[in-house]
Amino acid sequence: MRLISFSKFLIISRPILFPLIFICLLVAFFYTFRSFSFLHFIDLIFILLLTFLVPFFTFSINDLVDFYSDKKNIRKKNILFGKFQKDLLSFKSSIYLYNFLIFLVLFVFSLIFYNLDTVIILLLLLFFLYFYSAKPIRFKEVFILDFLSNGIITLLCFALIYSFKYSIFNLPLGIYLISLAISSYHLIAAQLDYYPDKLANQKTTVVFINNKHIIYSLTLLLNLPLFLISFNSIFRYLVYLNIIIILTLWFFPKVNKKIIFCLFIIFWTFICIFYLI
């Protein structure tokens, strides 16, 4: 078995997302408890474990299952991962081993330090992250569920944070609406992979509908409920950014989509930082 080096572990994990994941989890905590005074050392350790371990658990399975279709994707050949992709299958056994260890670490940690609600939510979160790409379920190729599962994953992240102190049966309505709005990210991002997904015969919602006007109308619709209730929270900025991105891509289809998404990540990160400060 060829073990993955630390550098390759990072490449698969998409380290550019680490700060964004960490900040978003802190925002989820602050949104839930309205203060960091409830953030104990154990909570911070758990959030750090989620930040640095879950991306590998998520993307490694996605990269393995999509190995052949990704080879047809020009966009992915131009990023750091593309340079490592050709060797990915030779690390298959160690990837599964690392994922088992990640699952074990997170499960045991939650079992020792948290309640049953947290353990159940963690297991559900890992289930959706794994089977988003993995067969036989593979949510990313199930019509409608491909983008809704992203919202479910967001909902479970919030519920996980919420379960630190409260019962998950009392989740605020806003968390459901935030998750619904974030599911629109998938529809927007899937536009970038429309042609390679179609070429690889991947049955995504975007490929199935094949109409940008319907897709962008649907993304706006998913943001509408949150727009109506988010005027007094940080998520009003999230909705504004979403709407700006949707309208930009809709009416200016030739704009560089990668730049648009980079700007979104930068703006959302700074908004979160100023919000937390």
N, C-alpha and C positions, 0 to 999 in steps of 0.2 A: 504493500500500500504506500503510495506517494503522499506524504503529508504536505499540506499547504503551508507555505511560509507566511510569516506575519504580513509581509508586503502584499502578497497575493490575497490574503484574508481581507486586507483593507481595500484592495481593488474591487473585489466582489461586493464588499459592503457599501460601496459608494460613499466614501468619507465626507464628500462635500455635503451630504445630508445630515451628518452628525449634529452640527450646531442647530440646524433647523428642527430636527426631531427633539433635541434637548429643550430648546426654547419653547416649542409647541407643547411639550409635556408640562413644563413649568406654567405656561399660560393656562393649560387645562386645570392645573392645581389651583392657581390663583383665581380662575373663573369659578371654580367649585367652592373654595373656602374663603374667598375674598381677602386672604391674608397669607403670608408665608410663616406666620407665627405657629401654624400647625405642621409645618414641614420639619419632621424629625430626621435625624441622621439616617435612620433605616429607610425612610421614604426616599431620601436623596440617593442612597446607594442603589435602591431598586430602580429609580428613574435612570441612573447612569448605566445600570446593567441593560435596561431596555434600549437605551440609546445606542450602545456599542455592540450589543449581541443580536438584537432582533433584525437589523438590516441584513446581516449575513444570512440568518435563518430564512429571510424572505427572498432575497435576490439570488442566493445560490441555487435554490430550487427552480426559480424562474429561469435562470440562465442555463441550467442543465436541460430542462424540458424544452426550452425555446432555442436550443443550440443551433439547429439547422435552419430555422426560420430567421434567426438573428444574423446568420452568415449572409443572408440576402438583403439585409438592412444596411444601406450605405451610411445612414446616420450613426449607427453603432460602431462602424469600422473607424470612425473618425474620433472616437473618444478613447480614454485610457484603457477601458475594459476590452476594447477591440483588439489590443495588442496581446492580451492574455487569453483571449477567447479560444484560440486554436489549440491550447493545451488543456482546456477545461475538462474534457471527458477523462483525461488520464488521472484527474484528481477526484473522480466521482465517489469512490469509496470513502476517502477522507472527508469529503463534503458531508456525506451522510453521518459519519462519525461525529464531526464537529457539531452538526445540527442536533444530534442526540444529546451531546454534552451541554449544548446551549439550553435545550429543553429541560434537561435535568437540573441545571443550575437555577433557572428561573422558577421551575416547579418547586424545588426543595426550599428555595429562599422564601417564596410566597407561603408555603406550607408552615414554615417555622415562625415567620414574623407577622403573618396576616390571618384574616378570618376566612371562612369557607367561601364567602362571596368573592373575595379577591382571587382565590384559587380557581374557582369556576370560570370567572371572567377571563383570567389569564389563559386557561385551557381553550376557551372559545376563541380568544384572540389568536393564539398560535394555530388553532385549527383552520381559521379563515385565511391566515397568512400563508399557511402551507398549501392548502387546497385551492387557493386562488390560482396557482400555477400547476399544481400536481394533479395527475390523474388518480382516480377515475372521475373526480368531480370537476376540477378545472373551471372555477367560476369565471375566469377571464374569457372563456369561450361559450358562456351561457348567455343567451340574449336577455337583456335588461339586467340580469344579475351581475354582469361583468362590471358595470359602473356602480350599481347599488351595493355590491360587496365592499367597495372602497368606503362607502358611507358606513356600512356595518362595522368595518375595521376601525374607523374613526370613532364611532359610537362606543365600541368596546374599549378603546383607549381612554376615553372620558370616563366610562363606567368603572374601569380599573382604578383610576385615580380617585373617583368618587367613593369606591368601596373601601378605601383606606379608613374612612371614618363613618360613612353612612350606608344604609341599606340601598342596594341597587334598584329596588322596586320604587324608590322615590326620586328617580332621575328627573331633573327639571326638563320641561318641554323644549327649552332652548337648546339643550344638548342634542336632541333628536333632529332639530332643524339645522343645527350646525353641521351635523353628519350628512344630512341630505344635501346641503349646499356643497360640501367638500366632495361628494360623489360626482359632482359636475366636473371636477378636475380630470377625472378619467376620460370623460367624453372629449374634453378639450385636448388633452395630451394624446388621445388615440388618433386624432387627426394627423399627428406627426408620423404615425406608423401605418397610415391607411394603405398605402401601396404595397409595402412589404408584407403586411398582414393579409391583404387580398391575394398577393402572389403565393403566400404560404398556405392559403385556404383556411385562415383562422376565422372562425365564425363569431366575430365580435359584433356588438350592436352597431358600431359605426360602419363596418363593412356591410352588414345586413341592410341597414337603412339606406346608406349610400346617397344621402341628400344633406348637404351642409346646412340648408335652411332649417330643416327639421331638427338636426343635431343642435345647432346653436339656439333654436327656440326652446328645445328641451333643457339646455343648460341654464338659460335664463329662468325657466319655470322652476327648476330645482333651487335656484337662489331666492326666488320670490318670497317664500314663507319666512326665511331668515331675515330678509330685507325689512319685512313688516314688523319684526319684534326686536331688532338688534340696535335700535337707535341709542341705547344707553350702555352699550358694551363695546369691547374692542372689536367684536366681530362685524360691526358696521363697516370697518375699514376692509375687512376680508371680503365682504359683499361688494363694496365699491371697486376693489381691485379685480374681483371676478368679473363684474359687469364690464369694466374697462377692457379686460383681456378678451372677453367674448365679442364685444362690439368691434374691437380692433381687428381680430382675426376674421370676423364675419364680413366686414366691409372693406378690409384691406388684405385680401388673401395672399398677396405677394410679399407681405412683410416677413422679415426673418423671425420665425416662430421661436427659435432657440434664444434669441435676444429678448423676446417678450417674456419668456419663462424665467430667464435669468433675472430680469428686472423685477418680476413678480416676487421671486425668492428674496432678493435684496430688500425690496420695500417692505415685504411682510416681516422679515427678520428684524429690521430697524423699528418697525411699528411695535413689534412684540417687546423689544428691548426697552423702548421708551415707556411702554405700558407697564412693564414690570418695575422699572425704576420709579 
